[in-house]
Amino acid sequence: MDKRKFTENGEVLAILRDLRKEINGKKFSDIIDLNNNQYVDLVQEGGGVLGIALVGYVYVLEQMGIRFLSLAGTSAGSINTMLMAAAGTCDIEKSEWILDCLCNKNLNDFVDGDHDAREFIDALLSDSGNLKLIMKGCQVVDNFKDDLGLNPGNNFYQWISNLLSQKGIKNYADLKALRLKGVSDQNKLYLINKVQQGDREEYTRADHWSNMAIITADITTESKIVFPKMIDLFYSNPDVQNPADFVRASMSIPLFFSPFRIKNIPTGVESWEKWNEATGLRTSVPSEVIFMDGGIISNFPIDIFHENLTVPASPTFGVKLGYDKNEVNKNEKITNIISSMFDTARYGYDSEFLIKNPDFRNLIGYIDTGGHNWLNFNMTEDAKIDLFIRGAQKASEFLTKFDWEKYKDIRKAKSKYYRTV
């Protein structure tokens, strides 16, 4: 599949043409570079194959001169986060390369379980009746018993590893060096000085840390894990580890993929103290840890870069794959009940943060993903293009409505409130 089917799609071209007229000269951040690109942080939600819509959203932002400093994501959002982080310095466009990666990959290859597992998944996606699901389910009991999931996830791990390698990322040390570099040597980041000097604005250097955060759930110690921040809990020599580990841990959809495991966890007094400080662990450090999809604990980690007491120099944009709690679950089938249990867990923490911090709703774009199934790895080309367009449309709507100066005023009032209570 050619990426031009996405980028040269008539609807996408019309979106970009109209948006350029609408937001010409509009300000989205106080951090810019010498090419007048504006910089924001970005948080991307998980949602299986619906993550293609995230690429459409990011593509439009990049076409409008927006670049990304700190990056965070869960599950599908973690895939896009890792690829954006590895694709190059902060000042270059990333989404077209990611499109290339997706166009050259049959997503159904990720469904790498045995024949029985594939038949069971087909029955799930075709909305089969309970009797057929039970019959097919009996055939995959061993998959759940022995592997704790239908698909080993090896194909995905090899794919993401190969893509990182294409960009010279062989280990965490390589990724860390790239993130520390920030922007290319030919570019510089600047923070707008609000004191006007005649008809021009005075610029001063902005020391803005380019962080990244990938969320996963450690079900062994029942902990929310943030990679790479907490990498030294799991590895005695973090710099030599493959960053593909972070993504594989984050995208381990319960039962669909086998959990990701890390063995030979560092132990001893020093390790225990790190674990206790980071996760509150009171028992001994385990020798092996099992990870499942970060979505079961924080599917949309919009709070990851949040500081209540400051007015940011740049906003944290968030991208969600649809609205949460927009319908009541009927729970007529066992699959509905399992799905409802999963959704209850993954929406809880993030929803509570947004309820307590309503100002963040100014920063979030909600992509309508239509009737696309988040587990349909056998998605057609037309469906992929439709998701990309949906992401592009929502990015256009968001950029048109977003008001940076108004948002800073909201944050100023909020920071004053927190300083007085």
Secondary structure, 3 states (H helix, E strand, C coil): CCCHHHHCCHHHHHHHHHHHHHHCCCCCCCEEECCCCEEEEEEECCCHHHHHHHHHHHHHHHHCCEEEEEEEEECHHHHHHHHHHHCCCCCCCCHHHHHHHHHCCCHHHHCCCCHHHHHHHHHHHCCCCHHHHHHHHHCCHHHHHHHCEEECCHHHHHHHHHHHHHCCCCCHHHHHHHHHHCCCCCCCEEEEEEEEECCEEEEEECCCCCCEEEEEEECCCCEEEEECCCHHHCCCCHHHCCCHHHHHHHCCCCEEECCEEEECCCCCHHHHHHHHHHHCCCCCCCCEEEEEEHHHCCCCCCCCCCCCCCCCCCCEEEEECCCCCCCCCCCCCHHHHHHHHHHHHHHHHHHHHHHHCHHHHHHEEECCCCCCCCCCCCCCHHHHHHHHHHHHHHHHHHHHHCCHHHHHHHHHHHHHHHHHC
